[in-house]
């Protein structure tokens, strides 16, 4: 009995066969069209008894043509009545054949409040499949040995819905699963922190302890990870502030009194032992760095790479991350959402700016709404006509529509992607932006990406002063006549020492929105001068804290890039913390 158990345990711990994983991926992507049909068939067969599908008159059909004819395109809002019945405890087959028992909270940084989406074992399995796939490609280039991973991962607040379902962020649902731990062993990426740190109730205490665990196991750390680059940068910015305290903890073998959660203290006491030698070494290494350049390899000499999502709204953090990373390669992680995963980064050596995602045709059924045709259809109120996974055209932009294994059918995710090429017969996508994130006053339309590019331009002016933008967001202010764009910046230096440069940044921001509608409106003053509001230090920390309070997980956090009046609390935090504002003189 015991021997059997050990064999089973060993089996479970088996390291992933990289070549086999890659072969599997190559084979599923060779005939992506067929795999898509099969995947749709499987999803519809498994969930055929769901009320939602029954009411749409599919009558057991599982082919894409009938599916498209019977099932409408939906948004999250359309599904809310169904999801609410599920969260209220109705266990009848509503969206899925098998009752949903877990709910994911999307990070909610775009709409201001988290969306609730169904989560189940099948979604967990597709998550692991995508993790394994990209690991295989990553490991082929940069094999990790036996060691540990410093993973800045956090559980969100978990709660029960009215009907008793477990609810937390998607990442929390993943981390809570026993399968996750096993899979991490298979990828030789076991996190170095105890579970109590990941599942601790206080993000700041967990972060401190992740850093401490990283230092304790520093020689063994093979990779540094967080789901999103924001939280990697946030972690090392925090390190800059607490490093001496961390060294003191290691020297004395005594955990800082800032850690007050008893379960974390107990768990940490098992691994923290007095080690003055190591403390001195770390202290010396940190003191020797110039402005923290190359901090990561200095602390973790065996780290092979830094891993996390670095694309899309995470791109603005790359500069700082590269600074900390020195010569350790950055590898951008996969593309997905709480609603399910979409594509894997199978070219891990590409710099994050060039990363594309190869869609896994067997983890969901994917459709693409062409954006070029869409404008006309929108005006006429015609339902857009999406194309299938293998029908997309290189160079075109699309809004992505997902049918997943957890009760979402033809669901508009709200993301815009561009087709960059094909891997076998599956498309390789580039993430462009969130579709609904838009700065818009009259005929102007500026997306999250446009904002990002404009900030990037203005950052160059700031860089001449050796300053950086810590984080940024925007707002359309219609309280003035005409309305105008407001850009909020938190910067690394003192505002009053750089007034002239900041005025130039403001002008540069205004000039760098290249949308014809914006430029035209600015020229005739149909849109007022852009306003740059420079924030007091720590404002974005307050915003992060606000979202953590709402139940977000620190590692899934994305700074909202456009804050509307509807997101009143965040807007208030921003407006109450303005150190200085500037109006553009660019179009005078
Ligand atoms: P959430 O459901 O809170 O995890 O957020 C999912 C959203 O994050 C997606 O819809 C995308 O807008 C964004 N996202 C996820 N993965 C990536 C990626 N690899 N690159 C850029 N944006 C991403």
Boltz pocket constraint, residues with backbone or C-beta under 6 A from the ligand:
constraints:
  - pocket:
      binder: B
      contacts: [[A, 105], [A, 106], [A, 107], [A, 108], [A, 170], [A, 309], [A, 310], [A, 311], [A, 312], [A, 313], [A, 333], [A, 334], [A, 335], [A, 336], [A, 337], [A, 338], [A, 339], [A, 413], [A, 415], [A, 431], [A, 433], [A, 434], [A, 556]]
      max_distance: 6.0
